[in-house]
Amino acid sequence: MHVSECRVTVVITAHNAERYISRSIDSALSQTFGRVHVIVVDDGSTDGTSRVAAAYGDGVDLIRFSE
């Protein structure tokens, strides 16, 4: 989805949030006020946070920082 088509951008910051990140992403994507652009910023997680976020494919943009 192109950013210009979105009405709202949601930025989710995460560090070792594998247990919770799906719930956060699902919540953002289920908003009813129009198209939502979701960005997950993974701040050097050592668990599966990035893997879970990446599994959403084109529905979520992932920015990953490594330590």
N, C-alpha and C positions, 0 to 999 in steps of 0.2 A: 504494500500500500504506500502510495506517495504521501509524504507529510502534508502537502498542500490540500489533500482531500480530507484531512482530519480536523475535528473541531477541538479536541483536547489531547494533550500529550501528558502521559503519566510516566514519571521517572521513579523507578524502584531501585534503591541502593541496597546492596546485599554483601555480606561477608559471612561465609560459612552458614548459609541459610537454606541448605538443601531441603530440610524438613518443612520449610514454610513458603518457599518461593512459588510453588505451584498455586497455592491458595491466594497469594498476592496477585499473581499474574491473572488467574481466573477472575478474581474480583474486578480488576481493572478492565479486562476484556468484556465483562458482562454488564458494564454500565449502559444505561438506556438513553443517554442524551446525545447519541450520534457516534460517529466513527472515532475510535480511540487509537492513538499511537502510543505503544508501550515500549519503553526503553528500560532495560535492566543493566545497571552498572555493577559489575562484580569486582569488588575491591580485593583481589588476590585470594579468593577462597581456596581452601585446600580440600574441600569436599566436592560434592557433585552439583553445586549451585549452577555453574555454567552449563553443564550437560543438561540439566532440567530446563533451563531457560532456552537453550538452543533447540530443544525438542519441539518448541512451538513454531519453529520455522519462520516463515515470512510474517507471522503475527506479532513477533517480538524482535526488536533490535537489541543485540547484546554487545555491550562494551566491557571488555575484560582487562583489568590491570593485574599484572603479576608483581610479586614482591621481589 
